[in-house]
Amino acid sequence: MHRAITAKTEVVHHRCSVKLFQWEMHSDQECKVCKHFEVSGRGTLRRHTAGRGRLAGATPNMLIKYLKEIAPTPVSEHHLPVSSQNNPSILEQLTCRVCLKILQQPLELLCGALACAQCIVEQVATSTTLQCPCCSSDAHLVPSHIRPAPDVILVLLNDILVLCVKCNREMKAHSYEGHECTSCLTASEERTAAGILKRAVSTSPDKTNDIHTGDQIPPTNHSSQFKDFEDQREVLTLSDDERRALLDKAGILSTIEIGAAETLAIKAGLAIPWNKLRLLRRWLKSSGICLAGEERMRQISCQIVGDNLKGEIAPFSFSLPSGGEEVKGSPLVYIPHLVDMVVNLLDENERAGLLTWHDGYIPASEVWLKIGGDKGGGTFKMNFQIVNVAAPNSVHNTCVFCCFEAGDSVTNLHVALDRFKDQVEHLHGMKWRHYTVKVFMCGDYEFLSKIYGLSGASGCYPCLFCIIGTDEMATPLSIRGYATRRTLETMCSDHQHYVAAGSIKRDAQKFFNSISLPIFNIPVSQVCSPGLHITLGIFTKLFHLLEAACHQLDLELALHTTDFTGPSSSFSKYSQELQNLSFLQTELEKAQQSHEELQNMATYMALVNGEKSPLAVKLLKQSAAKMKSVKALLPNVKTLCTAISQMAQEKLPHRSGEVAENMKNFINLFSLFGKCHNISDQNFIDEPQIHALDQAIQEFMAFFRDTFPTATVPIKMHLVEDHAVQWAAAYHVGYGLLGEQGAESIHAKFTRLSLAFVSIKDRVKQLQCIVKEHLLSIEPRMVAAIPPPTKKQRT
C-alpha cells in the first residue's frame, strides 16, 4: 500500500511559493502513477524484485524528473550563510541529513528524514541502488516514498536569519531576495568597475578574469556589459586604494595570491632568508598581494632537497705565512647521494620538456654530463652540469654537490672528493631511462692536473693528454708528430713505479710526472681542455712579449740618443737590471710552483703516513729551502720595478721604422690568434669548420715560432696545437660547451647568498643554508617560475 496524490494546492507564504500535496493510502494495482513507474521499456508489466535493489521500471531519469516537479521553490540558488543569532535546536531540525547544511528545497523521505532535493537527485544519479540515503533501509527511493517537507518546515526555513554574501547584512530568509544591498554599485560605479574589468580581461592571456564565485567573465568581444563603456578616463583617475575598494564593493576578487612554488622561487631567485621574506610578505599584503604560507614552502623545500645534504668539520690543509702547512678543521658541505641528485634533475628536466640533443650532435642514445670544480670567493665548489639542455653553462644548470672553505690543494681535494669516487664511476656509463650517461671532466688546467695526479704545468712532462717534454713542445708538430697518448692505465702504472722508487719529487720526471693516483676514473679522452683559460693564457703570453719588446725598444732608443759615460751611471744599472727581467721572472715562477708542489706532497704524505713520516719531514725541509730562494728574489724584482718606473717618466724619441716593424708583427700575431676563436666556441662545429680551425692553428704557431724564435711554447699553446683539433673531430664542438665556464660563473651567486646568511654564526650551518638555497634555485620548477625579462621597446 502507498499514499497517492489526491489534490494539489498552491500557497504563497512571504514571497515563497510552495506546492502542497495530500496523499492517501491506496493499492499499487489501482494507482496510475505507480503503474507508470513499473512499466518496462517495451510496455509490459514487471513484478517487484526481491531483496535490496532497484525496483523494476523505476529509472533514475524518471525519478529525477519527478523530484524536480515536487520540490519547493528555493529562497536562493545557493546555500546562504546562517546568522549565529538563530536557535541551535531549530537549526538542527532544519539540517539536511545528507549534506549537513541548511535545507535547500526540502523533501521528506519515508523514514521521516529531511533532505535537500539536490542531494536526493545526486544519490539517484550516482548510486547503483535506490536506497534511502539517510537510513539505508529497504525503503527504496521511489515516487511513492518521497513527498515535500511539511508546511511547518517551510515556515521555519523562511523565518531563519541569514547573512547577505555582499553586504553581510542580517535578515530573514524570505526577505533576502528583495532587500536593498548596501554594497550594490551606483550606475557610475558600475561603469567604472566594468572599465577596470575590461582592462584586466583584455590583458589576460585567455581573455577571462576570475571573481569570488569562481565563475568567469566572458571575453570582451562577447560581453554586453562592456559594449556601452568606451571612455575609460574615470578608471585612470582612480588611485590604487580607490580602485581596490571599488572592486571589493563589486564583489570582484582584487587580491592576487601567489602559490607556494612561485613564492619559493621568489625567495631563491632574490637570495633572501626567511626573516626578510616575512617582511616582504607584509609589504605585499598591504598592496593586495598575498604570498603563500611559510609552512607549505618549507614542505616543498624538503621535497626538493630532503635529507640529501650533509655538513661537517673536515681536516683541511692551510698555508702558513712563514712557510709550511697546517691542518685544521673547516666547514665541508656535500650531497651524499650524488647519483640520486643527478637522476632527479634529469627527471625534472625531462618532465619540463627541457632536454635536447642539439640537432643530433649529441648521439640520440646518450645523455652528456660534465663534472668540474673551481675555487673562488673563499670556497671551493665541485659541480656538475647536464649538457642536454639549451644553455649547459647557465648558472641555473650548475649544481654544486661539494663545497668547502679551503684551498684546492691535492690534499684538500682528496679529503673532500674521495667519497665521490665510486659514485662518479657509477655515473659514467649508467643507464637512465633508455639512455647511456657519458661523463666529461672540466676545469682549469691546474685543477685537472691535480685530479689526474700530475705535477702540473711546471713538470718536465706537463701535458695531461700526451707524454711530451717541455723541450719537444718547441718543435713544430709537422716535424715531431703526435706524442704517445696518456690513459688511465698508463697513469696508474707510472704512479706505481714512482711509489716503488721512493716517491722522490726530483725523480718524478722519470715517471712522466705521475705523482699520485687519479681521484676520478673518467677516461682522459673525455677531459675537456680549459678553453677560457687557454685563450686568456695565450693572450697574456702575447701581451707580455709586446711589453718586453716595448721595454727593449725604450732601452735601444735611449742608448742611441743619450751619451752615458761610466759604467756606474744610473742608466747603465737600469739597463743591466732590464736585461735580467725575463730570467728573474722565470726563476720566480718556477720557485713558487716548486714550493707549492712540495708543500702539497708533504701534507698529503703526512695525512697518509702520519706527521712524523721521514718522507714528509724531508719534503718539508725541501719546501723551506725553496721558500728562502723565493724570498731572495723579491728584492731584485722590487728594484727592477722601481728602475722601470723612473725611466718611464722620461720622454724618449722614437725611431719610426723599427716601431712600425715591431707593431706590424704584433698586429699579425694577434690577428692570427683571433682566427683560432673556434677553440673556445660552445656551438657545434662541422667538418669544414674543423678544417678551417686546423689551418688557422698551424698558421698562428708557424708565425709565432718564426717571429719569436727564442720564446718558449707554454703548455696552453701545446694544447691548442696538438689537441684542439683532435677534440673537435671527436665531439664536433669547441671547448666552450664542455668547458669550465659554468663553474667560473657560480662564484658570484654564492657570494650573494653568503651575504644573505651572514647572521648565522655556525659556519657549517651557514654553508649548508647557502648550498640549500642554491639547490632550490636550480630546480627546474623554480627556474620555470622566474618571469623572463621584458625588452624595452624603442620609441
Disulfide bonds with the S-S distance in Angstrom:
none
